Amino acid sequence: MGRAIILNIGIGFSHRGCSFRKQSCRKFCSVNYDVTFPVFSKVVTRPGASQSPAYAFLGRSGNLPGWNFSKYVVGKDGQVVAFFPSQVAPESPELRAAIDKALATAPR
């Protein structure tokens, strides 16, 4: 079927224990949420001169995160195929189905 790559790109919403430094974000996420995937430094999500290039790309899907733990599914062709807000759990059937579909779809 394929494999998925999960990235955690911190966003500018403040949370105790997670500063703008990558190491503190990685430690915070691993200690509190047991994440084992790559964790990056916090970045700016809102449009403007300081917006992260990653979120400039993701935002073209029409969705920018309203809070931490928003999830994007990017297909093999590099396009955003689904967006899930913070309230959707990583184990949710909808998110899992979107990931499975993206993995099963041949790149264009």
GUTOR-829502 format. One record per residue (C-alpha): residue number from 1; residue in three letters; x, y, z. Coordinates in Angstrom, 2 decimals, decimal comma. Each point is the difference from the previous one (the first is absolute). Layout:
<drendos>
> NUM;ALA;X;Y;Z
...
</drendos>
This chain:
<drendos>
> 1;MET;0,00;0,00;0,00
> 2;GLY;2,62;2,58;0,97
> 3;ARG;1,22;1,83;3,03
> 4;ALA;-0,84;3,24;1,70
> 5;ILE;2,37;2,62;1,36
> 6;ILE;-1,23;1,96;3,00
> 7;LEU;1,48;3,41;0,79
> 8;ASN;-0,75;2,21;2,98
> 9;ILE;0,46;3,65;-0,91
> 10;GLY;-0,54;2,11;3,08
> 11;ILE;-2,16;3,06;-0,46
> 12;GLY;0,00;3,30;1,81
> 13;PHE;-2,73;-0,79;2,52
> 14;SER;1,66;0,12;3,36
> 15;HIS;-0,01;-2,91;2,37
> 16;ARG;1,91;-0,42;3,23
> 17;GLY;3,09;-2,09;-0,50
> 18;CYS;0,40;0,58;-3,72
> 19;SER;2,04;3,02;-0,97
> 20;PHE;0,99;0,97;-3,52
> 21;ARG;3,10;-2,21;0,24
> 22;LYS;-0,17;-3,35;-1,77
> 23;GLN;1,54;-1,95;2,89
> 24;SER;-2,58;1,23;2,52
> 25;CYS;-2,87;-0,75;-2,40
> 26;ARG;1,36;-3,50;-0,67
> 27;LYS;0,37;-0,73;3,73
> 28;PHE;-3,42;1,44;0,84
> 29;CYS;-1,73;-2,08;-2,71
> 30;SER;1,86;-3,20;0,83
> 31;VAL;-0,55;0,27;3,77
> 32;ASN;-3,63;1,12;-0,14
> 33;TYR;-1,28;-1,71;-3,14
> 34;ASP;2,48;-2,86;-0,56
> 35;VAL;0,73;1,12;-3,59
> 36;THR;2,83;-1,74;-1,80
> 37;PHE;-0,16;1,82;-3,35
> 38;PRO;2,05;3,09;-1,00
> 39;VAL;-0,81;3,18;1,91
> 40;PHE;0,96;3,37;-1,44
> 41;SER;0,26;3,48;1,52
> 42;LYS;-3,07;2,17;0,26
> 43;VAL;-0,87;2,01;-3,09
> 44;VAL;-2,50;2,70;-1,00
> 45;THR;-3,17;-1,31;-1,64
> 46;ARG;-1,82;3,23;-0,76
> 47;PRO;0,42;1,54;-3,47
> 48;GLY;2,51;2,81;-0,29
> 49;ALA;3,69;0,66;-0,41
> 50;SER;0,99;-2,24;2,93
> 51;GLN;-2,23;-2,96;-0,91
> 52;SER;1,81;-3,32;-0,23
> 53;PRO;0,41;-1,29;-3,57
> 54;ALA;-1,50;-3,30;1,20
> 55;TYR;-3,19;1,77;1,11
> 56;ALA;-0,08;2,20;-3,10
> 57;PHE;-0,19;-3,29;-1,94
> 58;LEU;-2,45;-1,70;2,38
> 59;GLY;-2,16;3,12;0,15
> 60;ARG;-0,62;-0,16;-3,75
> 61;SER;-2,32;-2,90;0,88
> 62;GLY;-2,30;2,59;1,59
> 63;ASN;0,77;-1,15;3,53
> 64;LEU;2,35;1,42;2,59
> 65;PRO;0,07;-1,37;3,54
> 66;GLY;-2,14;1,66;2,61
> 67;TRP;1,94;-1,69;2,79
> 68;ASN;2,72;-2,58;0,64
> 69;PHE;-0,33;-3,56;-1,28
> 70;SER;-1,68;0,78;-3,30
> 71;LYS;0,76;-2,70;-2,54
> 72;TYR;0,60;0,10;-3,76
> 73;VAL;0,11;-3,03;-2,28
> 74;VAL;2,24;0,61;-3,01
> 75;GLY;-0,29;-2,40;-2,93
> 76;LYS;2,80;-1,63;-1,93
> 77;ASP;-0,29;2,77;-2,56
> 78;GLY;0,86;2,58;2,67
> 79;GLN;-3,48;1,52;0,19
> 80;VAL;-2,08;0,40;3,15
> 81;VAL;-2,82;-2,54;-0,21
> 82;ALA;-1,56;0,44;3,45
> 83;PHE;0,07;2,25;3,05
> 84;PHE;-1,07;-0,88;3,53
> 85;PRO;-0,26;2,58;2,80
> 86;SER;1,34;-0,49;3,52
> 87;GLN;-3,19;-1,60;1,26
> 88;VAL;0,48;-3,03;-2,26
> 89;ALA;1,99;-2,66;1,85
> 90;PRO;2,95;-1,68;-1,71
> 91;GLU;-1,83;-3,33;0,40
> 92;SER;-3,23;1,26;-1,60
> 93;PRO;-1,44;-2,18;-2,78
> 94;GLU;-0,30;3,04;-2,30
> 95;LEU;3,68;0,90;0,28
> 96;ARG;1,12;-3,61;-0,32
> 97;ALA;-2,19;-0,45;-3,10
> 98;ALA;1,45;3,16;-1,61
> 99;ILE;3,55;-1,24;0,65
> 100;ASP;-0,79;-3,46;-1,39
> 101;LYS;-1,59;1,53;-3,10
> 102;ALA;2,98;2,29;-0,60
> 103;LEU;2,39;-2,92;0,35
> 104;ALA;-2,03;-2,15;-2,40
> 105;THR;-0,31;2,70;-2,67
> 106;ALA;2,60;-0,02;-2,76
> 107;PRO;1,82;3,31;-0,50
> 108;ARG;-1,18;2,09;-2,94
</drendos>
